[in-house]
Amino acid sequence: MLLFTAPLRAFAQFDDPDFLGAVWRSVAWALASLIGLGVLMVWGGTALAEQLQSLGAVGRWLGGLLGGVGAAVLSFYFFLPLATVIASFYVERIGAAVERHFYPGLPPARPAPIAQQAWDGVALGVRVLGWQVATLLISLVPILAPFALPLGWLVAAWSVGRGLYVAVAMRRFDRPGALASYRQRRGAVLAQGALITAGSLVPILNLFVPVLGTAAMVHVMMARDDSAVRR
């Protein structure tokens, strides 16, 4: 039940002004990231077409095709790492809004140091990016290509799920405590990571994934015995 309850509760909070503030800021950053990726690849395709002038019309067509396909491929593979970094910017605001709405009896959060949280968010994005690049390279090997997409999805589900959960947990634990909390909820976190990864592939919905995924992880953290959280 938690698999769907957590994201549904995140969607249900769209009438909360504090929550919506984080939503629209996150969407703006996510949209800017997608546009930036597209512009970068179209520019790259144009530059490549110029280098292929010796092939005439065929060269220009090939450069344009590579630019368009490249933009789509980068959006597919590289948006999720950007989304996880974006989410790290709003963990405190999202977590506070969710707790006020659903768990008003909680004591004030005592987050881990800001520098530690920021480093954790950037490290998460880099880790997801590395795995995405690895699966992209695997997809170029004919014998391995059929396994690239499911493998990439599973790896991203683990990386994003673990990263977002630990980021949320670090609002109330130090990093070792957040990791211990993650180990207690590993299965639920992986399931949410799989949903977040799948959502990142859906146009429009993918723009909301950073906020919704972070909010869902708050509910995952509170779903089991939360006595440690309430201390």
C-alpha positions in Angstrom: 0.0 0.0 0.0 2.9 2.4 0.8 4.1 2.1 -2.8 1.1 4.2 -4.0 0.1 6.0 -0.7 3.3 8.0 -0.5 3.1 9.6 -4.0 -0.6 10.0 -3.7 -0.1 12.0 -0.5 2.5 14.1 -2.3 -0.1 14.9 -5.1 -2.7 15.6 -2.5 -0.7 18.5 -1.0 -1.0 20.6 -4.2 -3.4 22.8 -2.3 -0.7 23.8 0.2 0.8 27.2 -0.6 4.1 26.4 1.1 4.4 23.1 -0.9 3.4 24.8 -4.1 6.1 27.4 -3.7 8.7 24.6 -3.8 6.9 22.9 -6.6 6.9 25.9 -9.0 10.5 26.7 -8.2 11.6 23.2 -8.9 9.6 23.0 -12.1 11.2 26.2 -13.3 14.7 24.8 -12.7 13.8 21.4 -14.2 12.3 23.1 -17.3 15.4 25.3 -17.7 17.6 22.3 -17.4 15.7 20.5 -20.2 15.8 23.5 -22.4 19.5 23.9 -21.8 20.2 20.3 -22.7 18.1 20.7 -25.9 19.8 23.9 -26.9 23.3 22.4 -26.2 22.7 19.4 -28.4 21.1 21.4 -31.2 24.1 23.7 -31.2 26.3 20.6 -31.2 24.5 19.2 -34.1 24.8 22.4 -36.0 28.6 22.6 -35.3 28.9 18.9 -36.5 27.0 19.7 -39.7 29.5 22.5 -40.4 32.3 20.0 -39.9 30.6 17.7 -42.4 30.3 20.2 -45.2 32.5 18.1 -47.4 29.6 15.6 -47.5 27.3 18.3 -48.9 23.6 17.9 -48.3 24.1 14.5 -46.7 26.5 15.9 -44.2 24.1 18.7 -43.2 21.2 16.3 -42.9 23.4 13.9 -40.8 24.5 16.7 -38.5 20.9 17.9 -38.0 19.7 14.4 -37.3 22.5 13.8 -34.7 21.6 17.1 -33.1 17.9 16.2 -32.8 18.5 12.6 -31.7 21.3 13.7 -29.3 19.0 16.2 -27.6 16.4 13.5 -27.1 18.9 11.0 -25.8 20.5 13.5 -23.4 17.1 14.5 -22.1 16.3 10.8 -21.6 19.5 9.9 -19.9 20.7 13.0 -18.2 17.6 14.7 -16.9 17.3 12.4 -13.9 20.8 13.4 -12.5 19.8 17.1 -12.9 16.5 16.4 -11.2 18.1 14.8 -8.2 20.4 17.8 -7.8 17.4 20.1 -8.1 15.6 18.1 -5.4 18.5 18.6 -3.0 17.9 22.4 -3.2 14.4 22.0 -1.8 14.7 19.2 0.7 14.3 21.4 3.8 11.3 23.4 2.4 9.5 20.3 1.1 10.2 18.3 4.2 8.9 21.1 6.5 5.8 21.5 4.4 4.9 17.8 4.4 5.5 17.5 8.1 3.4 20.5 8.9 0.5 19.1 6.8 0.6 15.4 7.7 2.7 15.1 10.9 2.1 18.3 13.0 3.2 16.6 16.2 6.8 16.3 15.2 9.4 18.2 17.1 11.5 20.7 15.1 14.0 19.2 12.7 17.7 19.4 13.4 19.2 19.0 10.0 22.8 17.8 9.3 25.2 20.7 8.4 24.2 22.5 5.2 27.6 21.8 3.6 27.2 18.1 4.2 23.7 18.1 2.7 24.8 20.1 -0.3 27.8 17.8 -0.9 25.5 14.8 -0.6 23.1 16.2 -3.2 25.9 17.0 -5.7 27.5 13.6 -5.1 24.1 11.9 -5.7 23.7 13.7 -9.0 27.2 12.8 -10.1 26.7 9.1 -9.1 23.4 8.9 -11.1 25.0 10.7 -14.1 27.8 8.1 -14.0 25.5 5.2 -14.1 23.4 6.8 -16.8 26.5 7.3 -19.0 27.5 3.7 -18.3 24.1 2.4 -19.5 24.2 4.7 -22.5 27.5 3.2 -23.5 26.1 -0.3 -22.9 23.3 0.5 -25.3 25.9 1.1 -28.1 27.0 -2.5 -27.8 24.6 -4.6 -30.0 24.7 -7.7 -27.9 24.1 -5.7 -24.7 21.7 -3.1 -26.0 18.5 -5.0 -25.1 19.6 -4.9 -21.4 20.6 -1.3 -21.3 17.1 0.2 -20.6 16.0 -2.2 -17.8 19.5 -2.1 -16.3 19.6 1.7 -16.4 16.1 1.9 -14.8 17.1 -0.4 -11.9 20.3 1.3 -11.2 18.6 4.7 -11.3 15.8 3.5 -9.1 18.4 2.4 -6.5 20.6 5.5 -6.8 17.7 8.1 -6.8 15.7 6.3 -4.2 18.6 6.0 -1.8 19.8 9.5 -2.4 16.5 11.2 -2.0 15.7 9.2 1.1 19.0 9.9 2.8 18.6 13.6 1.9 15.2 13.7 3.6 16.4 11.7 6.6 19.4 14.0 7.1 16.9 16.7 8.2 16.4 14.7 11.4 19.5 12.5 11.7 23.2 12.9 11.2 24.5 11.0 8.1 25.2 7.7 9.9 21.8 7.8 11.4 20.2 8.6 8.0 22.0 5.7 6.5 20.8 3.4 9.3 17.2 4.6 8.7 17.6 3.9 5.0 18.7 0.3 5.7 15.5 -0.3 7.7 13.4 0.8 4.8 15.5 -0.3 1.9 12.7 -2.2 0.0 10.2 0.7 0.3 12.8 3.2 -0.8 13.8 1.1 -3.9 10.1 0.8 -4.8 9.7 4.6 -4.6 12.9 5.1 -6.6 11.5 2.9 -9.3 8.3 5.0 -9.5 10.4 8.3 -9.5 12.6 6.9 -12.3 9.6 5.9 -14.4 8.0 9.3 -13.8 11.1 11.0 -15.1 10.4 9.5 -18.5 6.9 10.9 -18.8 6.8 14.4 -20.4 5.4 17.1 -18.1 5.3 14.8 -15.2 9.1 14.6 -15.2 9.2 18.3 -14.3 7.4 17.6 -11.0 9.4 14.5 -10.2 12.0 16.2 -7.9 9.4 17.7 -5.5 7.0 14.7 -5.6 9.8 12.2 -5.0 11.2 14.2 -2.1 7.8 14.5 -0.5 7.1 10.8 -1.0 10.3 9.9 0.8 9.1 11.9 3.9 6.1 9.6 4.0 8.3 6.5 3.6 10.4 7.7 6.5 7.3 8.1 8.7 5.6 4.9 7.6 7.3 2.6 10.0 8.1 2.9 13.7 8.9 6.6 13.8 9.9 6.8 17.5 13.5 7.8 16.5 12.2 10.5 14.3 10.0 12.0 17.0 12.8 12.3 19.5 
